[in-house]
Amino acid sequence: MNENKGTEAKRSQKAENILAQIDSNTKLGDLRKIAKDIKKNHELAMELWSTKEYLPRLLAILIMDKKLLSQDVLNKLNQDMQNHTFDERNNLMDWLMANQLTKDKKTIALMESWENSPSALQRRAFWYYQGRLRWTGQTPPDNTADLLSTIEATITQEEPEVQWAMNFTAGWIGVYDEKYRARCIKLGEKTGLYKDQKVAKGCTPNYLPEFITIEVNKRHKH
């Protein structure tokens, strides 16, 4: 049964031309270059998104109009991401967060409301955003104590993709907020999360006691 075939919207020439530039060797930097030429084009973004392909979807995110990203639209994008592999869908959500959601007060407010979202990807965005605020050296909101209590209470029961983002947040709290450092290290020891994870040379391990120690020492050297 393929009754959709006839009704499927034909892609515009512009979308076809762009898709012809993307193949398995295309890197994220290449997508950024293409996006720079296009600038903002929400309609084209939705065409590229409708391909269901990973790289065209990453490009689509770069050229979306953040003003049109309502909760309903984000729920739909989130639903579409579920058809990707675990790593791809996390990357799509993280890319959406970094390139769109953090750029507008309205979408930041939406992200901040996702702590208890039924969607694991939205919860991941909530936590990853909190961690990024600290990691990028911005003055964090005064919710550190609450965040830490929530992480301590729920991290071990969370979905793996959310667990990672919570751990990331706890890591950067431990690095930048001395009064919570021992508590964040203890959290890592207690949960044992990422303790035996192998990391590439030059990368900081995710295991909190190691992560915090290494990152703090880096900053003390400067």
C-alpha positions in Angstrom: 0.0 0.0 0.0 1.6 3.2 -1.1 -1.2 5.6 -1.4 0.9 8.5 -0.1 3.0 8.4 -3.2 0.8 10.6 -5.3 -0.2 13.0 -2.5 3.4 13.6 -1.2 4.4 17.2 -1.8 7.1 17.5 -4.4 10.2 19.0 -3.1 11.2 22.4 -4.4 14.2 22.8 -6.7 16.0 24.6 -4.0 15.7 21.7 -1.6 16.8 19.3 -4.2 19.9 21.4 -5.0 20.8 21.4 -1.3 20.2 17.7 -0.8 22.5 17.1 -3.8 25.3 18.7 -1.8 25.0 16.4 1.2 26.4 12.9 1.3 27.9 10.6 4.0 31.2 12.5 3.8 29.5 15.8 4.7 30.8 17.2 8.0 29.1 19.5 10.5 31.3 22.4 9.3 30.1 21.9 5.7 26.5 22.1 6.9 27.3 25.3 8.7 28.7 26.7 5.5 25.6 25.8 3.5 23.4 27.2 6.2 25.4 30.5 6.2 24.5 30.9 2.5 20.9 30.2 3.0 20.5 32.2 6.3 17.0 31.8 7.7 14.4 29.9 5.7 11.8 28.0 7.8 9.9 26.7 4.9 13.0 25.2 3.4 14.0 23.9 6.8 10.7 21.9 7.0 11.3 20.5 3.5 14.7 19.3 4.5 13.3 18.0 7.8 10.7 16.0 5.9 13.4 13.9 4.3 13.7 12.0 7.7 17.5 11.9 7.0 20.0 12.8 9.8 22.3 15.3 8.0 19.5 17.2 6.2 17.8 17.4 9.5 20.9 18.9 11.2 21.0 21.4 8.4 17.3 22.1 8.7 17.8 23.0 12.4 20.4 25.6 11.4 18.0 27.5 9.1 14.8 27.3 11.2 13.2 30.5 12.4 13.4 30.4 16.1 10.3 32.6 16.4 8.2 29.8 14.9 9.4 27.2 17.4 6.3 26.9 19.6 5.9 24.0 22.1 3.7 22.2 19.6 6.3 22.5 16.8 9.0 21.3 19.2 6.9 18.4 20.3 6.5 17.4 16.7 10.2 17.7 16.0 10.9 15.7 19.2 8.5 13.0 18.0 10.2 12.8 14.6 13.6 12.5 16.3 12.4 9.2 17.9 12.9 7.5 14.6 16.6 8.0 14.7 19.2 5.9 16.5 20.0 6.8 20.1 23.1 8.8 19.3 21.5 10.6 16.3 18.4 11.7 18.3 20.5 13.0 21.1 22.7 14.9 18.7 19.7 16.4 16.9 18.2 17.6 20.2 21.6 19.0 21.4 22.1 20.7 18.1 18.6 22.2 18.2 19.2 23.4 21.8 22.6 25.0 21.0 21.7 26.5 17.6 18.1 27.6 18.2 16.6 27.2 21.7 19.3 29.1 23.6 19.0 32.1 21.2 15.6 33.4 22.2 13.9 34.3 25.5 10.7 32.4 24.6 12.4 29.2 23.7 14.7 29.4 26.7 11.5 29.7 28.9 10.1 26.6 27.1 13.3 24.7 27.8 13.3 25.7 31.5 9.8 24.3 31.8 10.9 20.8 30.6 12.4 19.5 33.8 9.4 17.1 34.2 8.5 16.8 30.5 7.2 13.3 29.5 9.8 13.4 26.8 13.3 12.2 27.7 14.8 14.4 25.0 13.1 17.5 26.4 14.3 16.6 29.9 17.8 16.1 28.4 17.6 19.6 26.9 16.5 21.1 30.3 19.6 19.6 32.1 22.0 20.1 29.3 21.0 23.8 29.1 21.6 24.2 32.9 25.0 22.6 32.6 25.9 24.8 29.6 25.0 28.0 31.5 27.7 27.0 34.0 30.2 25.6 31.5 30.1 28.8 29.3 30.9 30.8 32.4 27.5 32.6 32.5 26.3 33.6 35.9 23.9 30.7 36.7 20.5 31.3 38.1 20.2 30.7 41.8 18.7 27.2 41.4 21.9 25.3 42.0 20.9 23.8 45.3 17.6 22.6 43.9 19.2 21.2 40.8 21.7 19.3 42.9 19.0 17.9 45.2 17.0 16.7 42.2 20.0 15.1 40.5 20.9 13.3 43.8 17.3 12.0 44.1 16.6 10.9 40.5 19.7 10.5 38.4 20.0 6.7 38.9 16.4 6.2 37.7 16.6 8.5 34.7 16.8 7.5 31.1 20.5 7.2 29.9 20.2 10.3 27.7 18.9 12.4 30.6 21.3 10.8 33.0 24.2 12.0 30.9 23.0 15.6 30.9 22.3 15.6 34.7 25.8 14.3 35.2 27.2 17.0 33.0 25.4 19.7 35.0 26.6 18.2 38.3 30.1 18.1 36.9 30.1 21.8 36.0 28.5 22.8 39.3 31.4 20.9 41.0 34.0 22.7 38.9 32.6 26.3 39.3 30.9 26.2 42.7 33.4 25.4 45.4 30.8 25.0 48.1 29.1 22.2 46.2 32.3 20.5 45.0 32.6 17.8 47.6 28.9 17.0 47.2 29.2 16.6 43.5 32.3 14.3 43.8 30.4 12.3 46.4 27.5 11.9 44.1 29.8 10.4 41.4 31.3 8.0 43.9 27.9 7.0 45.1 26.3 6.4 41.7 29.5 5.1 40.1 28.1 6.4 36.8 30.7 6.3 33.9 33.4 5.0 36.3 34.7 2.5 33.9 34.0 4.4 30.7 36.9 4.5 28.3 37.6 8.0 26.8 39.7 9.1 23.9 43.1 10.6 24.6 42.8 14.2 25.6 39.1 13.9 26.6 37.9 14.4 30.1 36.1 11.3 31.6 32.5 11.7 32.6 33.0 10.1 36.0 32.4 13.0 38.3 35.4 12.6 40.8 37.8 12.5 37.8 36.0 15.1 35.7 35.8 17.7 38.5 39.4 17.2 39.6 40.8 17.5 36.1 38.7 20.5 35.1 39.5 22.3 38.4 43.2 21.7 38.0 43.1 23.0 34.4 41.6 26.3 35.7 44.2 26.6 38.5 47.0 26.4 36.0 45.9 29.5 34.2 
